[in-house]
Amino acid sequence: MSAPFVQRPLIFNHIPKCAGTSVRNAIVAALPPEATTVYRVDVSLVGGYDRIDALRPQAAATFVRGPEELPADGDFITGHVAPGTTRARYDERQEVTILRHPRLRVLSQWVHSRALSDFDLRHFGHAGSIAFRVARGRLGDYLDHAMIAPNIDNTIARFLAWPHPLLSPTSFIEESQEEEILGAALDSLDRFDHVGLVEDPRFLEHLGTAIGLTLPDIRLNERVSVPRRRRPDLAPELDGRTVELLARHTRLDERLWIHVARRIRPDSDPAQTLEVAWEQALTRYDAALTAPYETRPVRRAAELAYGTYAAARGLRRPWY
């Protein structure tokens, strides 16, 4: 382990659909064998359908309802755990996170969720699985579904500002609330030791430098195909109403992304970067949505099963 990696624990607060699976696995691969990894999920982004008590035991075991439920030790703490939770638990820490183009983050979540099979959703119970099944409808209807507000409405801002009292699990952020929530999110963001952007071609390299590790270029959890019956035609999905909803649900997240972009790439135009990334991503999605569907291989299923076992026992490989 190289010299800069001296603060314990290293915490990666993983914002959903921001390349976090790849980042987490790159860090785990670079850590020495004796390092311990802790994977948890808190309730910062739990919406109206998510009943933790209805989850299957292996999924419920990863949830923490408060900071005190996080283990006191561990070299690498990660998962969908908001900084408000980890900061309340660990006085000494090194914190990192990664942001993604906000509209692409939402689009990625919709495509990913609608591609999940009923077998994939079995861990979440009936109520929890509805949060994913909602994505099987039109994108506009998905974005209008307040019961999943934490996952579609300015999710990055919510994650960073949690547990702000204005945040509701079943309603969208109102205009009268946005400046206070944005201010809390910016304050939280500026406390990180390192913040990267998926749109930075060297984001893994820069992250590795910040934490003193040489990170391999690992790409996991990318949606490369979708079952035929759930493949959307993006052009009609992105009609005027839906584009307006998408803009409304990412208005705070975009300001956060631009805040980081100006710091990382001061000579570039953040607005232009966002638009170029959007057009390129739509091209990739068009290709993915016409590709033959790839089912999960047996080896990957075995890795998932082992991950569940390991997380429950504090072993190195986390639950995916």
Phi, psi and chi 1 to 4 in degrees:
 res  aa     phi    psi   chi1   chi2   chi3   chi4
   1 MET       -  130.6 -170.7  179.2  -63.9      -
   2 SER   -78.3  163.5   56.8      -      -      -
   3 ALA   -56.3  -43.2      -      -      -      -
   4 PRO   -61.7  -19.6  -22.9   34.8      -      -
   5 PHE   -84.9   77.0 -169.6   81.6      -      -
   6 VAL  -120.5  -17.9  -65.3      -      -      -
   7 GLN   -87.4  133.7  -59.7 -178.6   58.8      -
   8 ARG  -119.1  141.3  -62.7  -65.8 -176.9   92.9
   9 PRO   -84.3  166.6   33.1  -36.0      -      -
  10 LEU   -83.8  128.4  170.0   64.5      -      -
  11 ILE  -119.4  124.1  -61.9  173.5      -      -
  12 PHE  -111.6  103.8  169.4   46.3      -      -
  13 ASN   -81.5  105.2  -60.1  102.6      -      -
  14 HIS   -89.3  108.2  174.5 -175.0      -      -
  15 ILE   -78.5  129.4  -58.5  168.2      -      -
  16 PRO   -55.6  139.3  -27.2   35.7      -      -
  17 LYS    60.7   37.9  -53.2  -46.2  -64.2  176.3
  18 CYS  -124.8   44.1  -69.7      -      -      -
  19 ALA    63.4   20.5      -      -      -      -
  20 GLY   -66.3  -35.0      -      -      -      -
  21 THR   -63.8  -42.1  -58.1      -      -      -
  22 SER   -64.9  -44.3  -61.9      -      -      -
  23 VAL   -62.7  -47.1  170.5      -      -      -
  24 ARG   -58.8  -46.1 -178.5 -177.1   72.1 -145.4
  25 ASN   -70.5  -31.2  -78.3  -85.4      -      -
  26 ALA   -65.1  -42.4      -      -      -      -
  27 ILE   -66.0  -45.2  -67.3  174.0      -      -
  28 VAL   -59.3  -41.2  169.3      -      -      -
  29 ALA   -65.4  -29.1      -      -      -      -
  30 ALA   -89.0  -16.5      -      -      -      -
  31 LEU   -72.0  152.6  -71.6  172.4      -      -
  32 PRO   -67.1  156.9   23.8  -33.0      -      -
  33 PRO   -57.2  -30.7  -22.7   32.2      -      -
  34 GLU   -79.8   -8.6   65.9  -87.7   16.4      -
  35 ALA   -68.9  143.8      -      -      -      -
  36 THR  -106.8  137.3   56.9      -      -      -
  37 THR  -112.0  134.1  -65.6      -      -      -
  38 VAL  -118.7  122.5  174.4      -      -      -
  39 TYR  -112.8  125.2 -179.5   88.3      -      -
  40 ARG  -142.3  165.3  -65.9  -67.9 -173.3  -88.4
  41 VAL  -131.5  132.3  178.5      -      -      -
  42 ASP  -103.2 -171.8   70.4    5.7      -      -
  43 VAL   -97.7   13.9  -63.9      -      -      -
  44 SER   -61.0  -32.3   57.2      -      -      -
  45 LEU  -115.4   20.4  -61.6  178.8      -      -
  46 VAL   -76.0  126.9  167.3      -      -      -
  47 GLY   -97.7 -162.9      -      -      -      -
  48 GLY   -72.5  -19.6      -      -      -      -
  49 TYR   -92.4  -14.8  -72.8  127.4      -      -
  50 ASP   -87.4  102.2  -62.2  -38.9      -      -
  51 ARG  -103.2  109.6  -73.6  179.9   47.7 -156.2
  52 ILE   -63.1  -35.0  -62.2  173.6      -      -
  53 ASP   -69.0  -13.9   59.1  -14.4      -      -
  54 ALA   -95.9   -3.9      -      -      -      -
  55 LEU   -71.4  155.7  -60.5  176.3      -      -
  56 ARG   -66.5  151.5  -71.9 -163.0  175.4 -173.2
  57 PRO   -53.2  -40.3  -28.1   35.8      -      -
  58 GLN   -68.2  -28.6   58.7  -94.5   46.1      -
  59 ALA   -82.4  -42.0      -      -      -      -
  60 ALA   -62.4  -28.8      -      -      -      -
  61 ALA   -64.8  -19.8      -      -      -      -
  62 THR   -86.7  -13.8   67.5      -      -      -
  63 PHE   -83.0  142.4  -91.1   88.4      -      -
  64 VAL  -123.3  134.9  -65.4      -      -      -
  65 ARG   -91.9   -9.7  -67.0  169.3  176.4   80.4
  66 GLY  -164.9  166.2      -      -      -      -
  67 PRO   -56.6  -34.8  -21.0   31.5      -      -
  68 GLU   -64.7  -17.5   68.4  -77.0   -7.2      -
  69 GLU   -85.4   -8.5  -65.3 -174.2   16.6      -
  70 LEU   -74.9  141.6  -73.3  169.1      -      -
  71 PRO   -64.9  148.0   22.3  -32.3      -      -
  72 ALA   -71.9  -26.8      -      -      -      -
  73 ASP  -117.3  175.8   55.6   -1.1      -      -
  74 GLY   134.0  138.2      -      -      -      -
  75 ASP   -83.7  -35.3  -61.8  -60.2      -      -
  76 PHE  -132.5  114.0  178.0   39.8      -      -
  77 ILE  -107.3  126.7  -47.4  -62.7      -      -
  78 THR  -150.2  174.0 -173.0      -      -      -
  79 GLY   125.3 -179.1      -      -      -      -
  80 HIS   -78.4   67.9  -60.7  -47.0      -      -
  81 VAL  -120.1  120.6 -177.4      -      -      -
  82 ALA   -67.7  151.4      -      -      -      -
  83 PRO   -60.2  -27.4   18.3  -31.0      -      -
  84 GLY   -61.7  -28.0      -      -      -      -
  85 THR   -80.6  -49.2  -60.4      -      -      -
  86 THR   -69.6  -34.1   50.8      -      -      -
  87 ARG   -67.8  -30.7  -73.1  168.8 -176.4  162.3
  88 ALA   -74.3  -17.5      -      -      -      -
  89 ARG   -99.8  -37.2 -175.0   67.5  174.1   97.5
  90 TYR  -119.1  114.7  -54.4  105.4      -      -
  91 ASP   -72.8  -43.6  -66.5  -31.8      -      -
  92 GLU  -100.9  123.7  -61.6  -66.7  -30.2      -
  93 ARG  -163.0  162.5   60.3 -171.4 -179.2  -89.0
  94 GLN  -124.1  117.9 -175.0  176.7   24.1      -
  95 GLU  -109.2  135.5  -61.1  177.0  -63.8      -
  96 VAL  -138.3  154.6  -59.9      -      -      -
  97 THR  -154.9  165.7 -164.9      -      -      -
  98 ILE  -130.9  133.1  -55.3  -67.7      -      -
  99 LEU  -105.7  159.0  -85.4   57.0      -      -
 100 ARG  -133.7  155.0 -176.6 -176.7 -173.7 -178.1
 101 HIS   -41.8  115.7 -174.6  -50.2      -      -
 102 PRO   -58.5  -42.5  -28.2   38.0      -      -
 103 ARG   -66.4  -37.1  -78.3  175.2  -73.8  153.0
 104 LEU   -68.9  -34.1  -70.0  178.7      -      -
 105 ARG   -60.9  -44.7 -164.8 -150.2   66.7   78.9
 106 VAL   -67.5  -44.4  175.7      -      -      -
 107 LEU   -61.8  -42.1 -174.3   61.8      -      -
 108 SER   -61.4  -40.6  174.7      -      -      -
 109 GLN   -66.1  -40.5 -179.1  157.8  -56.0      -
 110 TRP   -63.3  -48.3  177.0   62.8      -      -
 111 VAL   -64.1  -44.2  171.6      -      -      -
 112 HIS   -62.5  -45.3  178.1   78.9      -      -
 113 SER   -65.6  -39.6  -63.9      -      -      -
 114 ARG   -72.4  -19.1   68.9 -174.5  -73.7  114.4
 115 ALA   -83.5  -15.2      -      -      -      -
 116 LEU   -69.9  136.5  -65.1  174.0      -      -
 117 SER   -84.9  167.5   68.4      -      -      -
 118 ASP   -60.6  -32.8  -69.6  -20.6      -      -
 119 PHE   -64.7  -41.5 -176.7   78.2      -      -
 120 ASP   -60.8  -33.8  -67.3  -35.8      -      -
 121 LEU   -87.7    0.2  -60.9  178.6      -      -
 122 ARG   -62.4  -26.3   70.1 -164.6 -173.3  -76.4
 123 HIS   -70.2  -20.4  -65.0  -66.2      -      -
 124 PHE   -95.2   -0.7  -59.7   98.8      -      -
 125 GLY    72.2  174.1      -      -      -      -
 126 HIS   -64.0  -50.3  174.5   70.7      -      -
 127 ALA   -64.4  -46.1      -      -      -      -
 128 GLY   -64.0  -35.4      -      -      -      -
 129 SER   -69.4  -24.3   67.2      -      -      -
 130 ILE   -61.5  -35.3  -65.9  175.5      -      -
 131 ALA   -58.7  -29.1      -      -      -      -
 132 PHE   -89.1  -37.8  -65.9   95.5      -      -
 133 ARG   -65.6  -25.2  -70.2 -167.9  173.4   94.1
 134 VAL   -55.9  -30.7  170.1      -      -      -
 135 ALA   -70.9  -10.8      -      -      -      -
 136 ARG   -76.3   -7.8  -64.0  176.7 -177.6  177.7
 137 GLY   -92.3 -163.0      -      -      -      -
 138 ARG   -67.7  149.5  -62.7  -69.9  -55.6  -86.6
 139 LEU   -60.1  -41.8  176.4   57.8      -      -
 140 GLY   -60.7  -40.9      -      -      -      -
 141 ASP   -67.5  -37.9  -64.8  -26.0      -      -
 142 TYR   -59.2  -45.0  179.5   69.9      -      -
 143 LEU   -72.7  -13.6  -64.5  176.3      -      -
 144 ASP   -98.9    4.8 -142.7   13.5      -      -
 145 HIS   -94.4   98.0 -154.0   89.7      -      -
 146 ALA   -66.3  -22.1      -      -      -      -
 147 MET   -66.5  -16.0  -69.3  -69.8  -79.2      -
 148 ILE  -114.7   26.7   55.8  170.7      -      -
 149 ALA   -50.1  -43.3      -      -      -      -
 150 PRO   -61.7  -21.8  -25.5   36.6      -      -
 151 ASN   -96.6  -10.4  -66.1  -76.9      -      -
 152 ILE  -127.8  -14.8   59.0  174.6      -      -
 153 ASP  -111.5   98.1  176.8   51.2      -      -
 154 ASN    49.1   53.0  -64.9  -73.2      -      -
 155 THR   -60.9  -39.4  -61.6      -      -      -
 156 ILE   -63.3  -46.5  -62.8  172.7      -      -
 157 ALA   -62.4  -42.6      -      -      -      -
 158 ARG   -61.2  -46.1  -73.4  172.0  177.6  -95.5
 159 PHE   -60.9  -43.7 -172.6   76.9      -      -
 160 LEU   -72.8  -35.1  -65.9  171.3      -      -
 161 ALA   -87.3  -15.6      -      -      -      -
 162 TRP   -58.9  138.1 -165.2   87.0      -      -
 163 PRO  -100.2   60.7   34.7  -32.6      -      -
 164 HIS   -60.2  136.0 -163.9  -75.0      -      -
 165 PRO   -64.9  -18.1   19.9  -31.9      -      -
 166 LEU   -81.1  -10.4  -69.7  179.6      -      -
 167 LEU   -80.3  129.6  -64.5  174.0      -      -
 168 SER  -118.4  138.9  166.1      -      -      -
 169 PRO   -75.6  -10.4   28.4  -35.2      -      -
 170 THR  -132.3   22.6   55.6      -      -      -
 171 SER  -149.6  155.5   62.6      -      -      -
 172 PHE   -83.5  155.3  -57.8  130.5      -      -
 173 ILE   -69.3  127.5  -64.3  172.6      -      -
 174 GLU   -85.8  158.5  -61.2  176.4    4.2      -
 175 GLU   -59.1  -35.4  -71.3 -174.0   10.5      -
 176 SER   -69.1  -15.4   60.7      -      -      -
 177 GLN  -101.9  -16.8  -57.5  169.8  -34.3      -
 178 GLU   -65.6  -38.0   62.3 -178.3   43.9      -
 179 GLU   -67.6  -37.5  -68.3  -57.1  -36.9      -
 180 GLU   -67.9  -43.3 -174.6  172.5  -17.5      -
 181 ILE   -67.2  -42.4  -67.9  172.7      -      -
 182 LEU   -61.4  -42.2  178.3   64.1      -      -
 183 GLY   -60.4  -41.7      -      -      -      -
 184 ALA   -65.7  -39.2      -      -      -      -
 185 ALA   -66.6  -41.5      -      -      -      -
 186 LEU   -64.2  -43.0  -77.3  167.9      -      -
 187 ASP   -59.7  -42.9  -71.5  -15.9      -      -
 188 SER   -64.9  -44.1  175.3      -      -      -
 189 LEU   -60.5  -41.1 -168.9   63.7      -      -
 190 ASP   -74.3   -5.7  -71.9  -20.0      -      -
 191 ARG   -89.5  -10.0  -67.0  175.7   62.8 -173.5
 192 PHE   -70.2  148.7  -81.2   90.3      -      -
 193 ASP   -73.5  -29.2  -64.3  -75.0      -      -
 194 HIS  -154.3  134.2  176.8   80.9      -      -
 195 VAL  -129.0  127.3  179.9      -      -      -
 196 GLY  -116.6  172.3      -      -      -      -
 197 LEU  -125.0  134.5  -63.2  176.3      -      -
 198 VAL   -57.6  -32.8  173.0      -      -      -
 199 GLU   -74.3   -7.1  -71.4   69.4   32.5      -
 200 ASP   -81.3  114.9  174.1   11.5      -      -
 201 PRO   -58.0  -20.6  -21.5   32.5      -      -
 202 ARG  -112.1   27.9  -61.0  172.1   59.5 -167.9
 203 PHE   -64.7  -34.5   83.8   91.4      -      -
 204 LEU   -69.1  -40.0  -87.7  177.9      -      -
 205 GLU   -62.3  -44.8  177.6 -173.2  -18.5      -
 206 HIS   -66.3  -37.6  -67.2  154.4      -      -
 207 LEU   -64.3  -44.8  172.3   59.9      -      -
 208 GLY   -59.2  -41.3      -      -      -      -
 209 THR   -62.0  -41.3  -61.2      -      -      -
 210 ALA   -65.0  -35.9      -      -      -      -
 211 ILE  -103.2    0.8   63.1  176.0      -      -
 212 GLY    76.0   32.1      -      -      -      -
 213 LEU  -131.7  148.3  -64.8  172.5      -      -
 214 THR   -91.8  109.2  -59.0      -      -      -
 215 LEU   -94.5  131.2  -58.3 -179.6      -      -
 216 PRO   -72.6  154.3   27.8  -34.4      -      -
 217 ASP   -84.4   95.2 -172.6    2.5      -      -
 218 ILE  -111.3  130.4  -64.6  176.3      -      -
 219 ARG  -120.7  110.3  -57.8  -63.0  173.5   94.2
 220 LEU  -130.6  159.7  -66.1  172.7      -      -
 221 ASN    64.3   21.6 -153.4   30.5      -      -
 222 GLU   -83.1  133.5  -68.7 -176.4  -28.5      -
 223 ARG   -81.8  108.0  178.1   57.1   56.8 -172.3
 224 VAL  -105.1   -8.3  -64.0      -      -      -
 225 SER  -160.5  160.4   60.7      -      -      -
 226 VAL  -137.2  140.2  175.4      -      -      -
 227 PRO   -51.6  140.5  -25.5   33.7      -      -
 228 ARG   -54.3  -42.4 -176.0  177.1  -62.6  -83.3
 229 ARG   -71.1  -10.6   67.8 -177.6 -178.3  -80.6
 230 ARG  -115.9   15.6  -61.5 -165.7 -168.0  123.7
 231 ARG   -81.4  117.8  -66.3  178.3 -177.2  177.0
 232 PRO   -86.1  156.9   32.6  -34.8      -      -
 233 ASP   -96.2  107.2 -174.8  -12.3      -      -
 234 LEU   -64.1  -33.4  -73.7 -178.8      -      -
 235 ALA   -58.0  -54.4      -      -      -      -
 236 PRO   -70.9  -26.0   20.8  -31.0      -      -
 237 GLU   -63.9  -36.8  -69.8  -72.6  -12.3      -
 238 LEU   -89.9   56.6  -68.0  168.4      -      -
 239 ASP   -78.6  179.1   57.6   21.3      -      -
 240 GLY   -57.8  -45.7      -      -      -      -
 241 ARG   -63.5  -42.1  171.7 -179.1  171.9  -86.4
 242 THR   -68.8  -41.1  -59.6      -      -      -
 243 VAL   -61.6  -38.0  169.7      -      -      -
 244 GLU   -66.0  -42.5 -179.4 -179.2  -21.3      -
 245 LEU   -62.6  -42.2  -80.8  172.2      -      -
 246 LEU   -61.9  -41.8 -166.0   55.4      -      -
 247 ALA   -65.3  -41.0      -      -      -      -
 248 ARG   -65.5  -40.0 -173.8 -174.0  -47.9  161.6
 249 HIS   -79.6   -2.4  -72.7  -26.7      -      -
 250 THR  -126.6   10.9   58.1      -      -      -
 251 ARG   -63.7  -38.8   65.2 -168.1 -170.7  -80.5
 252 LEU   -77.7  -40.1  -56.1 -174.3      -      -
 253 ASP   -62.2  -36.3  -69.8   -5.0      -      -
 254 GLU   -65.7  -38.0 -174.5  164.9  -51.4      -
 255 ARG   -66.5  -35.9  -69.6  168.9   67.9  178.8
 256 LEU   -66.8  -43.3  -67.2  165.4      -      -
 257 TRP   -60.4  -46.3 -171.6   96.7      -      -
 258 ILE   -63.2  -37.8  -70.4  173.7      -      -
 259 HIS   -57.4  -44.0  175.3   75.7      -      -
 260 VAL   -73.9  -40.9  176.2      -      -      -
 261 ALA   -60.3  -39.9      -      -      -      -
 262 ARG   -64.6  -27.3  -74.8  174.9  173.5  158.5
 263 ARG   -81.9  -37.6 -170.1  165.8   56.9 -165.9
 264 ILE   -80.4  -43.1  -66.9  176.8      -      -
 265 ARG  -128.8   74.8  -55.1  177.8   67.6 -178.1
 266 PRO   -64.8  -19.1   22.5  -33.4      -      -
 267 ASP   -92.7   -1.8  -62.4  -31.3      -      -
 268 SER  -102.6  163.6   64.7      -      -      -
 269 ASP   -95.6  107.9  179.7   -4.7      -      -
 270 PRO   -57.5  -40.7  -22.8   33.3      -      -
 271 ALA   -62.7  -41.4      -      -      -      -
 272 GLN   -66.9  -40.4 -177.6 -180.0   19.8      -
 273 THR   -59.8  -41.7  -58.8      -      -      -
 274 LEU   -61.8  -44.5  -75.3  170.3      -      -
 275 GLU   -69.3  -40.4  -71.7  -47.9  -53.6      -
 276 VAL   -63.8  -44.4  169.6      -      -      -
 277 ALA   -62.4  -37.6      -      -      -      -
 278 TRP   -63.4  -48.8  175.0 -105.7      -      -
 279 GLU   -64.2  -41.2  -66.0  -59.4  -32.7      -
 280 GLN   -65.1  -39.9  -69.8  175.9  -17.7      -
 281 ALA   -66.7  -39.8      -      -      -      -
 282 LEU   -61.3  -36.7  -69.0 -176.4      -      -
 283 THR   -64.2  -43.2  -59.9      -      -      -
 284 ARG   -64.1  -41.9  -70.2 -163.1  -54.9  -88.1
 285 TYR   -64.6  -38.8  -86.0  119.6      -      -
 286 ASP   -58.2  -40.8  -77.6  -20.9      -      -
 287 ALA   -67.9  -43.7      -      -      -      -
 288 ALA   -64.8  -36.0      -      -      -      -
 289 LEU   -77.9   -6.5  -65.9  173.2      -      -
 290 THR  -111.8   -2.3   57.2      -      -      -
 291 ALA   -77.3  151.4      -      -      -      -
 292 PRO   -57.4  139.9  -22.2   32.3      -      -
 293 TYR   -70.3  131.7  180.0   57.9      -      -
 294 GLU  -106.1  116.5  -63.0  179.9    5.2      -
 295 THR   -78.6  161.9   57.4      -      -      -
 296 ARG   -69.1  125.3  178.8 -179.9  -65.2  148.8
 297 PRO   -67.6  160.2   23.7  -32.3      -      -
 298 VAL   -59.7  -40.5  172.5      -      -      -
 299 ARG   -61.4  -41.8  179.0  176.4  176.9  179.9
 300 ARG   -65.3  -39.5  174.8   63.5  172.2  148.9
 301 ALA   -62.7  -38.8      -      -      -      -
 302 ALA   -65.7  -39.3      -      -      -      -
 303 GLU   -62.9  -39.7  -71.5  176.8  -13.4      -
 304 LEU   -63.0  -43.8  -74.4  167.8      -      -
 305 ALA   -63.6  -41.9      -      -      -      -
 306 TYR   -65.6  -38.5  176.3   75.2      -      -
 307 GLY   -59.6  -41.2      -      -      -      -
 308 THR   -61.3  -45.5  -59.3      -      -      -
 309 TYR   -62.1  -44.1  172.9   90.0      -      -
 310 ALA   -67.5  -41.9      -      -      -      -
 311 ALA   -63.5  -39.2      -      -      -      -
 312 ALA   -66.1  -21.1      -      -      -      -
 313 ARG  -114.5    9.2  -70.9  156.9  179.6   80.3
 314 GLY    73.1   20.9      -      -      -      -
 315 LEU   -79.8  177.3  -58.6  179.1      -      -
 316 ARG   -70.2  -42.7 -175.2  177.5  176.9 -168.0
 317 ARG   -78.0  125.5 -175.4 -177.8  -65.1  -85.2
 318 PRO   -81.6  168.7   31.1  -34.2      -      -
 319 TRP   -79.4  134.3  178.1   69.0      -      -
 320 TYR   -91.3      -  -65.4   85.8      -      -
